Amino acid sequence: MTDKEREAAMDGIRQAEAVWEELAAALSGAGITLPSLGLDAPTLAGYMAVPLIDLGRCNLDTARRLAAVLRACETPR
């Protein structure tokens, strides 16, 4: 892996971490915590990494609250 490829991979990981933190903060502001929220480790591997955010699992109450928040954000069609 070249230095340029390594830097590109690290930049992608930094961006993924920033988005993860942004999402966690937005969910927290809505009173929702996804306990397994994090970065998907396999997608961080290699110089061609395409980082994904792993939303993980949550209990039924959390899923209902998340659905309610999303419904409240829907725009009329």
Buried (B, 14 or more C-beta within 10 A) or exposed (E): EEEEEEEBBEEBBEEBBEEBEEBBEEBEEBEBEBEEBBBBEEBBEEBEBEBEBBBEEBEEEBEEBBEEBEEEEEEEE
